[in-house]
């Protein structure tokens, strides 16, 4: 019986001499984390010998700094009437035998427990293989017997990437895309219903300017060929013309016309007219805008596919309804925070003495809405559409003040319940993303092509790496590995820091790249091709491969059993991908020590089975870790 059921796990633990009765006391983590079994078993022995509470015994256990063994820290037991040194010596003398640990070593005020490697191998290998793709998956509040189909799932909305129609796809959009995909993946790992939203900048004055420039610079053929590039060209040329006209206006009697009326550049006036027509629903302008939008969304979906990223919805500022916008305005007006000014209408954040938020325009005097007003209304609409429990905005720290205003506006509307569910998950700047020579600006396709080309060059110069992909379409391999290098580089960086975009460094800058992960994943996959591990044979196989001091196979086992706790502690609780990557690269660092003997005699067939089972555990853990981070392993 598989260990994924409580009955199966208890039976298996009993069969290897670990009493399952004491384990159920602590938590359901034993169903998802083999390390919890080790801690619980040791805690049960400590509680039995000292007569202390089980939870106290559990909290006294820690990993040694080198992760080679567990320690019971005697002072944490808080047993009155004993000096720690005396108690350590006494417990050592009275210690009970265990199939999972050797006899304790007295280290003064700690007892050190080294694993019985053969038992650890029986436990870890069966545990990991039984769970397969679910190993490391963390479902808070459930165990392996919970029927999750009957449990109401929590919902999270993740808004990320969110490029602007007609504008460059810059480094901030790139970071948002990768970080957002990771956040969405983590919440899926925790069993939430996840809705991925790409909130396009497809409305407002920038889109009005794009529409105004279309008749002057647009080409139907170029639009069909590459809508993102061509609309970027149109916008750039139109913006340049606008600036030239504005300079002329500013030089003409200091920008004043007859009677002191301010002069307005021709393109500025056209921009505002098109923007107003969009807001008023002019059918011709809406048809043009809708064509731009549909072509861009289709192209973006193709490019996101290269990243292995999908969206459930390509929303946008344009799709926020007038009715909800007016609802926001009316509510704020009733509360006394919405006032008419000479520029239109504004939200007065200064009234409740909110430092730094001030008074912010929400609607212009010509009736057009601002990004702030549309974002407030969008939050309301989404709460009704999705009934979410949490929503993330994966947006640069540059917009921190904007989101403070959005959240505060909802509070002023007596919607603190909604505001409390919103989270601006910010990140630092990006340097180094630049346009191709002669291009108007960077596009997502250009960025991915740069990563592909740098990786292709790395494969040409590193024959050791490229040899593992012999027989595959090298162009497709380079593209997939370029994406992996890009994502690994981002996810290994501190989120709040400024990062440098350098495709060449991503591909060859260190041993800790996406290429390194894929290389070892491919090596393991090739070795395991055609291999089937029978759980019944594992029960009687020879695990002496793991015995002995300073055994690299046992070292790897102790590393693998830490994976679920790293996922839970860092990725799930803190949304920090870097520790998962550090774990994966630590696995890679240790791989040569268990692989270099491969060409030597394999020993007994039972030992060979144990080694192959370990390799399968390694491949599965690498794959699970990569997919958790949003990386898509190449399958050979």
Secondary structure by P-SEA (a helix, b strand, c coil): cccccaaaaaaaaaaacccccccccccccccccaaaaaaaaaaaaaaaaacccaaaaaaacccccccccccccccccccccccaaaaaaaaaabbbbbcccccccccccbbbbbcaaaaaaaaaaaaaaaaccccccccccccccccccccbbbbbbbbcccccccccccaaaaaaaaaaaaaaaaaaaaccbbbbbbccccccaaaaaaaaaccccccaaaaaacaaaaaaaaaaaaaaaaaaaaaaaaaccccccccccccccaaaaaaaaaaaaaaaccaaaaaaaaaaaaaaaaaaaaaaaaaccccccccccccccaaaaaaaaaaaaaacccccccccccccccccccccccccccccccccccaaaaaaaaaaaaaaacccccccccccccaaaaaaaaaaaaaaacaaaaaaacccbbbbbbcccccccccccccaaaaaaaaaaaaaaaaaacaaaaaaacccaaaaaaaaaaaaaaaaaaaaccccbbbbbccccccccccccaaaaaaaaaaaaaaaccbbbbcccccccccccccccccaaaaaaaaaaaaaaaaaacccccccaaaaaaaaaaaaaaccccccccccccccaaaaaaaaaaaaaaaaaaaaaaaaaccccccc
